[in-house]
Amino acid sequence: MLAKLAGVAGKAEVSISTVSRVGRNTDYLAAPTRRKITDAIQKLDYQPNSVAHHLKYMRTYTMVHSTKVKRVKDWMASTTLPRVVRMFLLNEAIGQQEVSLLYRSR
């Protein structure tokens, strides 16, 4: 079973927010407290759940681009987006296309 933040807090006998401070690497914790928490993290083999974090804050920092066209430049020329947005998306799409071609050739 996966260890949770609350389990680490219980093992280290501190609050959940204190465990969170160690996870975010803030510097305003006493050394003994930090040591208790890091020991509990290691004993319980705690791994932060990035999916839960992103769901809570509703941010994933992920960009997904999917298109069925053969040439990205042709597709971008046909859209009605503002020019600055088209240029950004064009550069992103070309980069993704280059990476996919690089991995496809392996």
C-alpha positions in Angstrom: 0.0 0.0 0.0 1.2 3.5 -0.9 2.2 5.8 2.0 0.3 9.0 2.2 1.2 12.4 3.6 -0.9 11.8 6.6 0.9 8.5 7.3 4.3 10.2 7.2 2.9 13.0 9.5 1.7 10.4 12.0 5.0 8.4 11.9 7.0 11.6 12.5 4.5 13.0 15.0 4.1 16.3 13.2 1.3 18.0 11.2 0.6 17.3 7.6 1.5 20.9 6.7 4.9 20.4 8.3 5.5 17.3 6.1 4.5 19.3 3.1 7.0 22.0 4.0 9.8 19.4 3.9 8.4 18.2 0.5 8.6 21.7 -0.9 12.1 22.1 0.6 11.3 25.3 2.6 14.1 26.4 4.9 12.1 27.5 8.0 12.1 24.1 9.7 14.2 23.1 12.6 16.9 20.5 11.7 15.7 17.8 14.1 12.1 18.1 12.8 13.3 17.9 9.2 15.4 14.8 10.1 12.4 13.1 11.8 10.3 13.7 8.7 12.9 12.6 6.2 13.5 9.4 8.3 9.7 8.7 8.2 9.6 9.3 4.5 12.4 6.8 3.9 10.9 4.2 6.3 7.5 4.4 4.7 8.9 4.7 1.2 6.7 7.8 0.6 6.5 9.0 -3.0 4.6 12.3 -3.7 1.5 11.7 -6.0 2.0 14.3 -8.7 -1.4 13.4 -10.3 -3.2 14.3 -7.0 -1.2 17.5 -6.7 -2.1 18.6 -10.2 -5.7 17.7 -9.6 -5.8 19.7 -6.4 -4.3 22.8 -8.0 -5.9 22.2 -11.4 -2.5 22.7 -13.2 -0.6 20.1 -15.1 1.9 22.2 -17.0 1.3 19.8 -19.9 0.7 20.8 -23.5 -0.9 18.3 -25.8 -0.9 18.7 -29.5 -2.7 16.3 -31.8 -3.3 16.7 -35.5 -4.0 14.4 -38.5 -2.5 16.7 -41.1 0.7 15.8 -42.8 2.2 19.3 -42.7 1.8 21.4 -39.6 2.6 24.7 -41.6 -0.4 24.1 -43.9 -2.7 23.5 -40.9 -1.5 26.6 -39.1 -2.0 28.8 -42.2 -5.7 27.8 -42.4 -6.6 28.7 -38.8 -8.1 32.1 -37.6 -6.0 32.4 -34.4 -4.1 35.6 -33.7 -0.7 35.7 -35.3 1.3 35.6 -32.1 -0.6 32.4 -31.0 -0.1 30.9 -34.4 3.6 31.5 -34.2 3.8 29.9 -30.8 1.8 26.9 -31.7 3.7 26.5 -35.0 7.0 26.4 -33.1 5.6 23.9 -30.6 4.1 21.7 -33.3 7.3 21.7 -35.4 9.3 20.8 -32.3 6.9 17.9 -31.5 7.0 16.8 -35.0 10.8 16.7 -35.1 10.9 14.7 -31.8 8.4 12.2 -33.0 10.3 11.7 -36.3 13.5 11.3 -34.2 12.0 8.6 -32.1 10.2 6.9 -35.0 13.5 6.4 -36.8 15.0 4.4 -33.9 
